[in-house]
Amino acid sequence: MRAVLEMRQKAAAAQVKRLEDELERVRAALADAEEVHRRRVIGLEQYLEALAEEDAPADVASEVSRRKPVGPRRAVPHRRHATEVKELSPDYQALMTAAVDAGGDGLGARRAAVVLGWDSASASRVEGARARLKRLVERGWLVEQKPGRFTLPPPLPERDAAGGRRQGGGS
């Protein structure tokens, strides 16, 4: 009888080990799929923003960028079209405040995830925060002088901040 029970115990332990291995494989596959999904969402948002900018006439584009975004879309206006940080969505305002607080050291993606109230231990959340910081760089709100460290840019000249035209070459 003891041999039968030991054999059943070993079989159960082997099954637990197989299932644990399978669970680990599924978790890794899920993490990979979440990362692909996150990147595709960001890519689609950037594509739609670029299309909207491309299709809008120059004077209408500046007017559109001054309006608050409607619904879940989180468009970030170009800095030259916005007069102040208050025109950004609350998440981007929080990131700008954190960049000011970080000073010359710059704001990192992990800290940005914390500022947004996200789990900084989650790689996908940190990458999502990094994507938002990169969007602020693309739009002129922040600069990335050192890789992964986001700081405030030098102030815009007064006429640009007031909506005047820049001298020199095109975009």
C-alpha positions in Angstrom: 0.0 0.0 0.0 2.8 2.4 0.9 4.4 1.9 -2.5 1.2 2.8 -4.3 0.8 6.0 -2.2 4.4 7.0 -2.9 3.9 6.4 -6.6 0.7 8.6 -6.6 2.5 11.3 -4.6 5.4 11.3 -7.2 2.9 11.4 -10.1 1.1 14.4 -8.5 4.4 16.2 -7.9 5.4 15.6 -11.5 2.1 17.0 -12.7 2.5 20.1 -10.5 5.9 20.7 -11.9 4.6 20.3 -15.5 1.7 22.7 -14.8 4.1 25.2 -13.1 6.3 25.1 -16.2 3.3 25.6 -18.5 2.1 28.5 -16.3 5.5 30.2 -16.6 5.4 29.8 -20.4 1.9 31.2 -20.6 2.9 34.2 -18.4 5.9 34.9 -20.7 3.7 34.7 -23.8 1.1 37.0 -22.2 3.8 39.6 -21.3 5.0 39.5 -24.9 1.5 39.8 -26.3 0.8 42.8 -24.0 4.0 44.5 -25.2 3.0 44.0 -28.9 -0.5 45.3 -28.2 0.9 48.4 -26.3 3.2 49.2 -29.2 0.5 48.8 -31.7 -1.9 51.1 -29.8 0.9 53.8 -29.6 1.6 53.4 -33.3 -2.0 53.8 -34.2 -2.3 56.9 -32.0 0.7 58.5 -33.6 -0.5 57.6 -37.1 -3.9 59.1 -36.5 -2.3 62.3 -35.0 0.0 62.6 -38.0 -3.0 62.2 -40.4 -5.0 64.8 -38.5 -2.1 67.3 -38.7 -1.4 66.5 -42.3 -5.0 67.0 -43.4 -5.7 70.1 -41.4 -4.8 73.5 -43.0 -2.2 75.5 -41.0 -4.5 78.0 -39.5 -7.1 75.4 -38.6 -4.4 73.1 -37.2 -3.4 75.7 -34.6 -7.0 76.2 -33.6 -7.7 72.5 -33.3 -4.6 72.0 -31.1 -5.8 74.7 -28.7 -9.0 72.9 -27.9 -9.1 70.3 -25.1 -9.2 66.7 -26.4 -12.6 65.1 -26.3 -13.0 61.6 -24.9 -10.2 59.1 -24.4 -7.9 60.6 -27.0 -4.9 62.2 -25.5 -3.6 64.5 -28.2 -0.6 66.6 -27.2 -0.5 70.0 -28.9 2.8 71.3 -30.3 4.4 73.6 -27.8 4.5 76.4 -30.3 0.7 76.2 -30.6 -0.1 76.1 -26.9 0.4 79.0 -24.5 0.7 77.0 -21.2 0.9 73.6 -19.6 -2.8 73.8 -18.6 -3.7 73.0 -22.2 -2.3 69.5 -21.8 -4.4 66.7 -20.4 -4.1 66.0 -16.6 -1.6 63.1 -17.1 0.7 65.2 -19.3 0.4 68.1 -16.8 1.5 65.7 -14.1 4.5 64.6 -16.2 5.5 68.3 -16.8 5.3 69.0 -13.1 7.4 66.0 -12.3 10.0 67.2 -14.9 10.1 70.6 -13.3 10.6 68.9 -9.9 13.4 66.6 -11.3 15.3 69.7 -12.4 18.6 69.1 -14.2 18.7 65.4 -13.3 15.8 64.8 -15.6 12.7 62.6 -15.3 13.0 58.9 -16.0 10.3 56.6 -17.3 10.1 54.6 -14.1 9.5 57.7 -12.0 7.0 58.9 -14.7 5.0 55.7 -14.3 4.9 56.4 -10.5 3.7 59.9 -11.2 0.9 58.5 -13.4 -0.1 56.2 -10.6 1.0 53.1 -12.5 2.9 50.0 -11.3 6.6 50.9 -11.9 7.5 47.2 -11.6 5.5 46.5 -14.7 7.7 46.8 -17.8 4.7 47.6 -20.0 3.6 50.4 -17.7 7.2 51.9 -17.7 7.3 51.7 -21.5 3.9 53.4 -21.7 5.2 56.2 -19.5 8.3 56.4 -21.7 6.1 56.7 -24.8 4.3 59.6 -23.2 7.5 61.3 -22.4 8.7 60.7 -25.9 5.5 62.3 -27.2 6.2 65.4 -25.1 9.7 65.5 -26.7 8.2 65.2 -30.2 5.9 68.1 -29.4 8.6 70.4 -27.9 7.5 70.2 -24.3 10.5 68.3 -23.1 14.0 67.4 -24.4 16.0 64.2 -24.0 19.6 65.4 -23.8 20.7 62.1 -22.1 19.1 58.8 -23.1 16.2 58.1 -20.8 16.4 61.5 -19.0 13.7 64.0 -19.9 14.2 67.7 -19.0 12.5 71.0 -19.8 13.7 72.7 -23.0 14.9 76.3 -23.1 12.1 78.8 -23.1 10.5 79.7 -26.4 11.0 83.3 -27.8 8.1 85.6 -26.8 6.7 86.0 -30.3 6.6 82.2 -30.8 4.9 81.7 -27.5 2.4 84.4 -28.4 1.5 82.6 -31.7 3.8 84.6 -34.0 5.5 83.1 -37.0 9.0 81.8 -36.8 11.7 83.2 -39.1 13.7 80.8 -41.2 13.1 77.4 -42.8 10.0 75.2 -42.8 9.2 72.1 -40.9 
